């Protein structure tokens, strides 16, 4: 299943290197996500980490003021046991206002 949603990106981080002979190369996007308030024990937002592309994605977004609004394209995928959302594309829309 594939869908788009307007999101607020609170931060980005690139990582590239080698750990114990295993290479890694990614950019992480921290996207505001509503907390599950159905039980009455939570309220507000937290950030969810999504990986997208390699560290080469970082320069495309580093000039933007944080947080920023964007349209994200997500895919819902499963292993048969575990279902997760994968960030496939991110198109900045405008800078988001930081709450005071």
SERO-4910 file (N, C-alpha, C, O; in steps of 0.05 Angstrom, whole numbers):
BEGIN
 pado doro    nc1    nc2    nc3   cac1   cac2   cac3    cc1    cc2    cc3    oc1    oc2    oc3
  Unk    A     17    -23      0      0      0      0     18     25      0     37     26     15
  Unk    A     11     44    -17     27     68    -19      9     92    -16    -14     92    -26
  Unk    A     18    113     -1      1    136      4     19    160      9     43    157     15
  Unk    A      7    184      7     22    209     13      8    222     38    -15    218     43
  Unk    A     24    237     52     14    252     75     30    277     80     54    277     74
  Unk    A     17    298     89     32    322     97     44    317    124     30    308    143
  Unk    A     70    322    127     85    316    151    101    341    160    105    359    145
  Unk    A    110    340    185    129    360    195    155    345    202    155    327    218
  Unk    A    176    354    189    203    342    193    217    359    215    222    383    210
  Unk    A    223    347    237    235    361    260    266    361    258    279    378    270
  Unk    A    277    341    244    306    339    242    315    319    222    299    302    213
  Unk    A    340    321    214    352    302    195    380    296    205    393    312    218
  Unk    A    390    272    198    417    264    206    428    245    186    415    225    178
  Unk    A    452    250    177    465    231    158    486    214    174    497    223    193
  Unk    A    489    190    164    509    172    176    522    156    154    509    146    136
  Unk    A    549    155    156    564    140    136    589    131    149    603    146    163
  Unk    A    596    106    146    620     96    158    622     65    156    610     53    139
  Unk    A    638     55    174    644     26    175    646     18    204    661     29    220
  Unk    A    631     -3    211    632    -13    239    637    -42    238    621    -58    228
  Unk    A    660    -50    248    668    -78    248    666    -91    221    657   -114    218
  Unk    A    674    -76    200    675    -87    173    648    -85    159    646    -93    136
  Unk    A    627    -74    172    601    -71    159    597    -42    153    597    -25    170
  Unk    A    594    -36    127    590     -8    118    561      0    122    542    -16    118
  Unk    A    557     26    129    530     37    130    530     64    118    551     78    118
  Unk    A    507     72    107    505     98     92    475    104     90    461     92     75
  Unk    A    466    124    106    438    130    106    433    159    114    451    172    126
  Unk    A    409    169    109    399    194    120    374    187    136    356    173    125
  Unk    A    372    197    160    349    192    177    333    218    178    344    240    181
  Unk    A    306    215    177    288    238    179    271    233    203    260    212    207
  Unk    A    268    254    220    253    253    245    227    268    240    227    292    238
  Unk    A    205    253    238    179    263    230    160    263    254    157    242    268
  Unk    A    146    286    259    127    287    281    104    267    276     94    264    254
  Unk    A     98    253    297     77    232    297     59    235    321     69    239    343
  Unk    A     33    234    317     14    236    339     18    213    359     20    190    350
  Unk    A     18    219    384     18    198    405    -10    186    406    -30    199    401
  Unk    A    -11    160    413    -37    146    415    -51    155    441    -43    147    463
  Unk    A    -71    172    438    -85    183    461   -111    169    468   -127    179    484
  Unk    A   -116    146    455   -141    132    459   -145    123    488   -168    121    497
  Unk    A   -124    118    503   -127    109    531   -129    132    550   -135    128    574
  Unk    A   -123    156    540   -123    179    558    -96    183    573    -94    200    590
  Unk    A    -76    167    566    -51    168    580    -29    181    564     -5    182    573
  Unk    A    -35    192    541    -15    206    524    -29    229    510    -53    229    505
  Unk    A    -13    249    503    -23    272    490      0    286    475     22    287    486
  Unk    A     -5    295    451     15    309    436     28    293    415     16    276    402
  Unk    A     54    299    410     69    287    388     96    277    398    107    287    418
  Unk    A    107    258    383    135    249    386    146    248    358    131    253    339
  Unk    A    172    243    356    183    240    329    188    211    323    197    196    341
  Unk    A    183    203    298    189    176    289    212    178    269    212    196    252
  Unk    A    231    160    271    255    160    254    249    143    229    240    120    231
  Unk    A    254    154    206    252    140    181    278    143    166    290    165    165
  Unk    A    288    121    154    312    122    137    303    126    108    283    114    100
  Unk    A    317    142     93    311    145     65    337    151     50    351    171     56
  Unk    A    344    134     32    367    138     15    393    136     30    395    125     52
  Unk    A    414    147     18    440    146     29    447    174     42    429    191     42
  Unk    A    471    177     51    479    203     62    479    225     41    480    249     49
  Unk    A    477    218     16    475    238     -5    449    253     -5    446    274    -19
  Unk    A    428    243      9    403    257     12    405    282     29    392    302     25
  Unk    A    423    281     49    426    303     69    429    331     56    414    349     65
  Unk    A    446    335     37    450    362     26    425    373     13    422    398     10
  Unk    A    406    356      4    382    366     -8    363    380     12    346    395      4
  Unk    A    367    374     38    349    385     58    363    402     80    349    416     94
  Unk    A    390    401     81    404    414    104    400    444    104    403    457    125
  Unk    A    394    457     81    391    486     80    363    495     91    360    519     96
  Unk    A    345    476     95    318    483    104    318    489    134    331    475    149
  Unk    A    302    509    143    300    513    171    283    491    184    264    482    172
  Unk    A    291    482    208    277    461    221    258    474    241    265    493    254
  Unk    A    234    464    244    222    442    228    212    453    202    209    477    198
  Unk    A    206    435    183    194    443    157    172    423    150    172    400    157
  Unk    A    153    434    135    130    418    126    138    406     99    153    417     83
  Unk    A    128    381     95    133    367     70    111    348     64     94    342     81
  Unk    A    110    339     39     92    317     31    109    292     30    128    291     14
  Unk    A    103    273     46    118    248     46    103    226     31     78    224     34
  Unk    A    117    210     16    105    187      4    115    162     19    139    158     23
  Unk    A     96    147     29    102    124     46     92     98     33     73     99     18
  Unk    A    105     76     39     94     50     32     91     34     58    108     35     76
  Unk    A     69     20     60     65      1     82     74    -26     72     62    -36     53
  Unk    A     93    -38     86    104    -64     77    104    -83    101    102    -75    124
  Unk    A    105   -109     94    105   -129    115    124   -152    109    129   -158     85
  Unk    A    133   -165    130    149   -190    126    130   -214    128    139   -236    125
  Unk    A    105   -209    134     86   -230    140     80   -231    169     58   -240    177
  Unk    A     98   -221    186     94   -219    214     94   -190    224     78   -182    241
  Unk    A    112   -174    213    116   -146    222    109   -127    199    118   -131    177
  Unk    A     92   -107    205     85    -87    186     99    -61    194    100    -54    217
  Unk    A    109    -47    174    122    -21    179    117     -1    157    110     -9    134
  Unk    A    122     24    163    120     45    142    148     52    133    167     54    149
  Unk    A    151     55    107    177     62     95    173     88     80    155     92     64
  Unk    A    191    108     87    191    134     73    205    130     47    228    123     45
  Unk    A    191    137     25    202    134     -2    210    160    -15    229    161    -30
  Unk    A    195    181     -8    201    207    -21    192    229     -2    172    226     13
  Unk    A    205    252     -4    198    275     13    201    300     -3    222    306    -13
  Unk    A    179    315     -5    179    340    -20    173    363     -1    150    366      8
  Unk    A    192    380      5    187    403     23    166    421     12    165    426    -12
  Unk    A    149    431     30    128    450     23    134    478     33    135    497     17
  Unk    A    138    480     59    144    506     71    156    502     99    153    480    110
  Unk    A    168    523    109    179    521    136    156    521    156    137    537    153
  Unk    A    157    504    175    136    503    196    143    522    218    167    527    223
  Unk    A    123    533    231    128    552    253    133    535    278    119    516    284
  Unk    A    154    543    293    161    530    318    143    541    340    142    565    343
  Unk    A    128    523    354    111    533    376    127    547    398    149    538    404
  Unk    A    118    568    408    131    583    429    122    574    457    131    585    477
***
